Amino acid sequence: MSQEITYKLCLRIFEKTNKFIFDLKDELYNLGIHSYSEGSFDNLESIDNEDCEKKRDEFLEADYLCDEILVHSYDKATLVEYKKVLEEKFPFQIKGEISEIKTTDWRDKWKDSFKPIETESYIVCPPWEQKIVEGKKTIIIEPAMAFGTGQHETTQICLELLEKCLKEKENVPKLSVMDLGTGSGILTIAACKSGVTEIEALDIDEDSVKACGVNALLNGIHFNAYKSDLSSYLEKGKNKIYDVILANILLPVLLKSLSDMARVTKSGSELILSGLILSQKEEMLEACELFGFVLIEERVKADWLGLRVVKK
Ligand SMILES: C[S@@+](CC[C@H](N)C(=O)[O-])C[C@H]1O[C@@H](n2cnc3c(N)ncnc32)[C@H](O)[C@@H]1O
């Protein structure tokens, strides 16, 4: 197994108010940091390890979202720059600390939490626990620094909507698909395993593009992943028409990308949109309608929402 080193920037938050945490997240967004994890309070009730009890009680009483934010990268210099900019902007509110993680440690940490997950048509497994289930396609994902291990509801929703969409479009010759915000490449891999041969994956995050390479190899397939957002990609003259665009990103990015998505789709093309919470449904659908897309299916898991819209 490779001993490759990855780096972690831990931003400890001293101003523990939600307002500050939102300001900090805005700043992360402005710096182009879209993938980070939070010292969060999710599922705290289920923690039964004694060592965690104090922290759990503290968190359960707190009225703020998290007390640290973690940003991972293969590139230490990038994290050093982020730390500098963020500490200059918020000198009293945060303190950054960069540390090294060996890939083996990283994997060991994941081993407890990344278990195979099944959707209607796929089973997503880590490399150390590959499973074959009759009637399902196996997707192997190395859980590194890219989003998309299949554990998140939005990814599961996309996988389910994708499989339905592909079944309905199985007679379309040379179906052309774009995976916008590919993360680990999970949706692209699913599409390839369901027979799609023309697919392009985009992500603005360098680590995601690297992860796609690793995951393509693990799954014995090939696809092209580009470090770009949609509008810059299209500016380079890649003006192709897509039958399906997958986009599991946050609402502001979806809204911003809609005009470009409309430009590179035709009547009958579909968008599979997720990364949305239930309360954002109306805003998303109104914007879709402005660009000629209407709702054909929606799916909800926990508070997360996925939409299939088709161009009229
Ligand atoms: C929620 S993850 C989805 C990953 C994967 N597609 C899945 O469904 O699990 C969103 C991804 O979108 C990427 N992203 C954010 N803004 C983007 C943009 N404007 N253009 C392309 N990718 C973007 C992030 O880097 C992240 O990898």
The ligand as a Gaussian input file, in Angstrom:
#p B3LYP/6-31G(d) Opt

LIG

0 1
 C      -21.458000      17.334000      -2.950000
 S      -20.030000      17.011000      -3.894000
 C      -20.681000      15.801000      -5.028000
 C      -19.705000      14.707000      -5.375000
 C      -20.300000      13.554000      -6.168000
 N      -20.768000      14.004000      -7.459000
 C      -21.448000      12.912000      -5.407000
 O      -22.593000      12.976000      -5.909000
 O      -21.222000      12.337000      -4.342000
 C      -19.926000      18.496000      -4.853000
 C      -18.659000      18.619000      -5.685000
 O      -18.819000      19.756000      -6.516000
 C      -17.582000      20.435000      -6.624000
 N      -17.896000      21.819000      -7.021000
 C      -18.300000      22.860000      -6.245000
 N      -18.538000      23.950000      -7.006000
 C      -18.293000      23.584000      -8.291000
 C      -18.369000      24.255000      -9.546000
 N      -18.736000      25.546000      -9.636000
 N      -18.062000      23.586000     -10.666000
 C      -17.661000      22.285000     -10.607000
 N      -17.557000      21.590000      -9.447000
 C      -17.884000      22.227000      -8.311000
 C      -16.945000      20.269000      -5.249000
 O      -15.549000      20.420000      -5.329000
 C      -17.383000      18.848000      -4.888000
 O      -16.409000      17.896000      -5.276000

